[in-house]
Amino acid sequence: MQDNQYHVVTSNHNVAPWLYPQYYPEEFMKQINEKHTFCTLELRAHNGDLYTQFDLLPYIFHHPDKDIAVLHLKEETQALDLFKGMEFKL
């Protein structure tokens, strides 16, 4: 796994809904797991239009007690170059 300088922090129930049956009681949720998911980070305009998206590495770091997960960009350098070009503060 590559060394990542930046982290994507999100709600764990968004990236691992099968761990939260109280939020997702549908029967099919009992049949899925991390093998059935693919995570991306989307960059959207204020009106919701999709500007671009980035693939995330398939490793999710789940907090053991909180509804928090950490993921990392698959191509971090490429994403950071785009962010810098858009004058994002890093």
ChimeraX attribute file (.defattr): number of C-alpha atoms within 10 A of each C-alpha:
attribute: neighborCount
match mode: 1-to-1
recipient: residues
	/A:1	6
	/A:2	10
	/A:3	7
	/A:4	13
	/A:5	9
	/A:6	12
	/A:7	12
	/A:8	11
	/A:9	12
	/A:10	14
	/A:11	15
	/A:12	19
	/A:13	17
	/A:14	14
	/A:15	20
	/A:16	17
	/A:17	20
	/A:18	20
	/A:19	17
	/A:20	14
	/A:21	13
	/A:22	9
	/A:23	10
	/A:24	14
	/A:25	12
	/A:26	10
	/A:27	8
	/A:28	9
	/A:29	14
	/A:30	13
	/A:31	8
	/A:32	13
	/A:33	12
	/A:34	13
	/A:35	7
	/A:36	7
	/A:37	11
	/A:38	11
	/A:39	17
	/A:40	16
	/A:41	14
	/A:42	12
	/A:43	14
	/A:44	12
	/A:45	10
	/A:46	7
	/A:47	6
	/A:48	8
	/A:49	9
	/A:50	11
	/A:51	9
	/A:52	12
	/A:53	12
	/A:54	16
	/A:55	16
	/A:56	18
	/A:57	16
	/A:58	16
	/A:59	12
	/A:60	16
	/A:61	13
	/A:62	18
	/A:63	12
	/A:64	8
	/A:65	6
	/A:66	9
	/A:67	15
	/A:68	16
	/A:69	20
	/A:70	16
	/A:71	22
	/A:72	24
	/A:73	23
	/A:74	17
	/A:75	14
	/A:76	19
	/A:77	12
	/A:78	11
	/A:79	16
	/A:80	15
	/A:81	12
	/A:82	13
	/A:83	14
	/A:84	11
	/A:85	9
	/A:86	9
	/A:87	9
	/A:88	10
	/A:89	6
	/A:90	7
